[in-house]
Amino acid sequence: QVQLVESGGGLVQAGGSLRLSCAASGSIFSIIVMGWYRQAPGKQRELVASITSGGRTNYADSVKGRFTVSRDNAKNTMYLQMNSLKPGDTAVYYCSVRTPGSVDWGQGTQVTVSS
């Protein structure tokens, strides 16, 4: 099992930037893919971006060109750089990892974008 702790959320004006961090511990050697998800009030949780152990990335169409996912293997940390934020990006952002035996989640961090 992998333990995940997100940080970096907050309140920002439209057009601004935030960087989220996700620190992983535990069975990190078995991680296949790491991802960022978000859930807005009244909506389903959706994938925002993911990065595999080999560095391959994937983005939701709604964030392409604005968000960048990366990972620092030495620090066991994944990041989400969010630029040109829009009110529609307001949500709780969750970090998730998939291993051969489980899917683990962080506790979430709130991102609020004001217009």
C-alpha positions in Angstrom: 0.0 0.0 0.0 1.1 3.6 -0.7 0.4 6.5 1.5 -0.2 9.9 -0.2 -0.3 13.4 1.1 -1.3 16.3 -1.1 -0.4 20.0 -0.5 -0.5 23.2 -2.4 -4.1 24.0 -2.8 -5.7 27.3 -2.1 -7.6 30.3 -3.4 -6.4 32.0 -6.5 -7.9 34.5 -9.0 -8.7 33.5 -12.5 -5.6 33.5 -14.7 -3.4 32.7 -11.8 -1.2 29.6 -11.0 -0.9 27.0 -8.3 1.4 24.0 -7.9 0.1 20.9 -6.2 2.4 18.3 -4.6 1.8 14.7 -3.8 4.3 13.0 -1.5 4.3 9.2 -1.6 5.5 6.7 1.0 5.2 3.0 1.6 5.4 0.5 -1.3 6.4 3.2 -3.8 8.6 0.7 -5.8 5.4 -0.9 -7.1 3.8 2.2 -8.5 2.7 1.8 -12.1 1.0 5.1 -12.7 0.3 8.2 -10.6 -2.5 10.6 -11.3 -4.4 13.7 -10.3 -8.1 13.7 -10.2 -10.6 16.3 -9.2 -14.2 16.5 -8.0 -16.3 19.5 -8.1 -19.5 19.8 -6.0 -22.3 17.8 -7.6 -20.0 16.2 -10.2 -18.2 13.0 -10.6 -14.6 12.6 -9.9 -12.6 13.0 -13.1 -9.0 12.4 -14.2 -7.0 15.5 -14.7 -3.6 14.2 -15.6 -1.4 11.1 -15.1 2.2 10.0 -15.4 3.5 6.5 -15.7 6.6 5.1 -14.1 8.3 5.6 -17.5 7.3 9.2 -17.6 4.5 9.0 -20.1 1.9 11.7 -19.5 -1.8 12.0 -20.2 -4.2 15.0 -19.8 -7.8 15.7 -19.8 -8.8 17.8 -22.8 -10.0 20.6 -20.5 -6.5 21.2 -19.0 -4.2 20.5 -22.0 -1.8 23.4 -22.5 -2.5 24.8 -19.1 -1.5 22.0 -16.6 1.7 20.0 -16.4 2.2 16.8 -14.4 5.7 15.8 -13.4 7.4 13.6 -10.8 10.6 13.7 -8.8 11.6 10.1 -8.2 14.3 11.1 -5.8 11.7 12.8 -3.6 8.9 10.3 -4.3 6.8 13.3 -5.2 4.4 14.1 -8.0 3.5 17.7 -9.0 0.7 19.4 -10.9 1.6 22.8 -12.2 -1.6 24.6 -13.0 -1.5 27.8 -15.0 -4.2 30.1 -16.5 -6.6 28.8 -13.9 -10.3 29.2 -14.6 -13.3 29.2 -12.2 -14.3 25.9 -13.8 -11.1 24.4 -12.3 -12.5 24.8 -8.8 -12.6 21.4 -7.1 -11.0 19.1 -4.6 -7.9 17.7 -6.2 -6.9 14.1 -5.3 -3.6 12.3 -5.8 -3.9 8.6 -6.7 -1.5 5.8 -7.5 -2.0 2.4 -9.0 0.0 -0.6 -8.1 -0.4 -4.3 -9.1 -2.4 -4.8 -5.9 -4.3 -1.6 -5.2 -5.4 1.9 -6.0 -4.6 4.3 -3.3 -5.8 7.9 -2.7 -4.8 10.9 -0.8 -7.1 13.0 1.3 -7.5 15.8 -1.3 -6.7 19.5 -1.4 -9.1 22.2 -2.2 -8.5 24.5 -5.2 -10.8 27.5 -5.6 -10.5 29.9 -8.5 -12.3 33.2 -8.2 -13.6 35.2 -11.2 
